[in-house]
Amino acid sequence: MQYFVVMIDYGRRGREAVVDPELTRRDVVARIASGEYANISFIHEIAGHSVADITADLLSEARLPDIDTADADLQARRFDHLRDLRKHERA
């Protein structure tokens, strides 16, 4: 049997261990990405008689990819530049 333990830290209000044997790895990653699980202290994977700390793995899986916004809207920037050139030609 395999399940995950997600320890959430609420600060002064204490901590909560979320243990649901029906949650899969994908479900835990989805809950982290959606923000349902925040302030995570650790995530343990229990499989049989072994325990593995997989906090870093699941947090990196749930992280959104970094998108470089410098080149994101080149076409609109080019259109703006052409419009400005036409405007200055008329003046």
Backbone bond lengths (Angstrom), bond angles and torsions (degrees), N, CA, C in turn:
res aa  C-N    CA-C-N  psi(-1)  N-CA   C-N-CA  omega(-1)  CA-C   N-CA-C  phi
1 M - - - 1.443 - - 1.525 109.34 -
2 Q 1.335 115.96 137.85 1.453 121.55 -179.01 1.529 108.72 -126.05
3 Y 1.339 115.92 136.50 1.460 120.54 175.26 1.515 109.13 -154.11
4 F 1.339 114.52 169.54 1.458 121.29 -175.47 1.520 109.90 -119.76
5 V 1.332 115.59 143.48 1.459 122.60 175.09 1.529 106.53 -116.98
6 V 1.327 115.63 118.61 1.464 121.23 179.04 1.525 107.20 -110.82
7 M 1.320 116.95 115.74 1.461 122.04 179.89 1.523 108.45 -96.28
8 I 1.336 115.51 117.59 1.457 122.18 -179.23 1.518 108.48 -107.79
9 D 1.340 115.52 130.99 1.464 121.87 -177.95 1.526 109.06 -101.28
10 Y 1.323 116.75 119.58 1.462 122.53 179.02 1.525 112.26 -99.11
11 G 1.304 117.57 14.33 1.467 121.16 179.24 1.517 111.22 74.49
12 R 1.321 116.43 -124.90 1.469 121.17 -177.61 1.524 112.25 -67.01
13 R 1.329 116.59 -23.21 1.470 119.84 -178.82 1.520 112.47 -79.93
14 G 1.313 117.55 -7.56 1.458 120.37 175.99 1.514 113.48 109.39
15 R 1.324 114.83 -163.43 1.451 122.18 -178.71 1.515 109.87 -126.21
16 E 1.328 114.96 157.53 1.454 120.68 178.42 1.523 108.72 -135.82
17 A 1.316 115.67 132.11 1.462 121.08 174.99 1.519 108.02 -100.55
18 V 1.325 115.95 119.27 1.455 121.06 177.60 1.521 107.33 -95.52
19 V 1.336 115.58 114.90 1.458 121.82 -179.34 1.529 107.13 -127.60
20 D 1.315 116.04 113.23 1.458 121.16 178.41 1.522 107.39 -137.11
21 P 1.318 117.46 107.66 1.475 119.98 -177.56 1.525 113.81 -60.98
22 E 1.320 118.20 -17.65 1.464 120.50 -178.89 1.522 113.10 -85.86
23 L 1.346 118.01 -11.95 1.459 120.75 179.49 1.521 110.68 -75.85
24 T 1.316 115.22 133.17 1.461 120.49 175.34 1.522 109.08 -94.81
25 R 1.306 115.75 172.92 1.462 121.27 177.24 1.525 109.50 -58.73
26 R 1.321 116.44 -42.51 1.459 121.38 179.71 1.525 111.45 -61.57
27 D 1.326 117.31 -39.39 1.467 121.28 178.32 1.524 111.43 -63.77
28 V 1.321 116.16 -42.33 1.470 119.92 179.82 1.526 110.19 -64.83
29 V 1.333 117.39 -43.14 1.465 121.08 178.60 1.527 109.92 -62.74
30 A 1.318 117.22 -40.99 1.469 120.80 179.57 1.525 111.06 -63.63
31 R 1.324 117.35 -39.33 1.470 120.18 179.57 1.525 111.59 -70.08
32 I 1.315 117.34 -32.92 1.464 120.38 176.37 1.529 109.25 -68.50
33 A 1.328 116.60 -45.78 1.463 121.21 -178.50 1.526 111.63 -64.31
34 S 1.329 117.79 -34.45 1.467 120.49 -178.92 1.520 112.50 -77.94
35 G 1.330 117.39 -15.24 1.457 120.73 -179.16 1.513 113.11 94.36
36 E 1.332 116.81 1.10 1.465 119.82 178.49 1.529 110.58 -64.70
37 Y 1.316 116.23 -38.36 1.459 120.87 174.14 1.525 107.62 -102.24
38 A 1.325 116.63 111.99 1.464 121.44 177.95 1.526 108.09 -128.33
39 N 1.304 117.07 162.48 1.471 122.84 -179.00 1.528 111.05 53.82
40 I 1.304 115.73 51.27 1.462 121.65 -177.37 1.524 109.74 -77.85
41 S 1.331 116.26 127.23 1.460 121.07 175.46 1.521 110.15 -81.54
42 F 1.327 116.29 -48.75 1.460 120.64 177.27 1.522 109.60 -161.45
43 I 1.325 114.33 161.74 1.460 121.98 173.42 1.521 106.44 -130.27
44 H 1.319 115.05 123.47 1.456 120.62 178.35 1.517 109.68 -113.06
45 E 1.321 114.99 140.52 1.459 121.25 174.17 1.525 107.00 -105.84
46 I 1.319 115.99 121.67 1.454 120.93 179.75 1.523 107.22 -106.94
47 A 1.303 115.88 118.88 1.460 121.74 179.29 1.526 107.94 -132.19
48 G 1.314 115.07 111.32 1.462 118.85 -177.23 1.511 110.16 66.43
49 H 1.333 116.16 -118.94 1.460 120.75 179.85 1.527 112.31 -108.85
50 S 1.330 117.41 14.11 1.467 119.68 -179.43 1.529 110.86 -114.79
51 V 1.316 114.56 150.36 1.463 122.48 179.38 1.527 107.47 -124.22
52 A 1.341 115.43 131.82 1.468 120.39 178.71 1.527 108.60 -127.49
53 D 1.326 115.88 135.14 1.456 121.43 176.08 1.530 107.44 -85.35
54 I 1.328 116.87 109.90 1.461 121.56 -176.84 1.529 111.41 -115.85
55 T 1.305 116.83 26.14 1.466 121.81 -177.09 1.521 111.45 -57.27
56 A 1.315 117.44 -52.77 1.465 121.01 -176.60 1.525 111.50 -63.16
57 D 1.322 116.94 -39.37 1.463 120.32 -179.66 1.523 111.49 -61.95
58 L 1.329 117.21 -49.04 1.460 120.31 -176.79 1.523 111.93 -71.10
59 L 1.327 117.76 -35.67 1.460 119.48 177.29 1.527 111.10 -65.64
60 S 1.325 117.00 -37.79 1.471 118.70 178.02 1.525 111.06 -71.69
61 E 1.328 118.53 -33.45 1.465 120.64 175.92 1.524 111.13 -66.15
62 A 1.321 117.30 -36.26 1.463 121.62 -175.99 1.515 112.87 -80.93
63 R 1.315 117.28 -16.90 1.456 120.68 -177.73 1.516 110.37 -68.35
64 L 1.326 116.02 138.37 1.454 120.69 177.47 1.517 109.36 -74.03
65 P 1.318 117.32 145.91 1.470 118.95 179.73 1.520 110.80 -67.77
66 D 1.327 115.31 145.78 1.461 120.94 176.75 1.522 108.90 -78.60
67 I 1.312 115.91 126.60 1.460 121.09 179.95 1.517 107.77 -112.14
68 D 1.324 115.71 127.22 1.452 120.66 179.29 1.522 108.71 -74.78
69 T 1.314 116.85 114.30 1.461 120.71 -176.28 1.521 112.83 -86.76
70 A 1.304 118.39 -4.39 1.455 120.25 -178.81 1.529 111.10 -65.19
71 D 1.326 117.95 -37.36 1.463 121.45 -178.14 1.526 112.16 -106.53
72 A 1.301 118.08 15.44 1.456 121.25 -172.15 1.519 113.06 -71.63
73 D 1.312 118.66 -34.31 1.453 120.47 -173.17 1.528 110.37 -126.97
74 L 1.318 116.64 53.97 1.458 120.23 -176.47 1.520 111.87 -68.04
75 Q 1.328 117.13 -36.79 1.460 119.41 -178.07 1.531 110.97 -65.03
76 A 1.311 117.61 -44.77 1.463 120.28 178.21 1.522 110.77 -63.96
77 R 1.305 116.58 -38.22 1.467 120.10 178.45 1.527 110.39 -64.18
78 R 1.328 116.96 -39.24 1.464 121.04 178.82 1.530 110.56 -65.93
79 F 1.342 116.98 -42.85 1.458 120.39 177.63 1.528 111.46 -61.88
80 D 1.318 116.79 -40.73 1.469 120.20 177.83 1.526 110.46 -62.35
81 H 1.314 116.43 -41.31 1.461 120.84 -179.48 1.527 110.24 -64.64
82 L 1.341 117.54 -45.19 1.466 121.00 178.82 1.530 110.91 -62.88
83 R 1.326 117.33 -39.54 1.463 120.51 177.65 1.521 110.48 -62.63
84 D 1.323 116.94 -43.02 1.467 120.01 178.57 1.524 111.30 -63.86
85 L 1.340 117.57 -38.67 1.463 119.89 178.14 1.523 110.99 -63.70
86 R 1.345 117.43 -42.93 1.460 120.23 178.28 1.528 110.99 -63.85
87 K 1.319 116.47 -39.27 1.459 120.58 -179.73 1.534 110.44 -62.98
88 H 1.326 117.35 -40.61 1.459 120.61 -178.45 1.518 111.80 -75.64
89 E 1.343 118.59 -25.28 1.449 121.02 177.32 1.531 110.44 -68.98
90 R 1.333 116.91 -35.76 1.453 121.17 -178.91 1.531 112.22 -71.68
91 A 1.293 116.07 -29.41 1.466 119.53 -175.74 1.505 113.00 -79.07
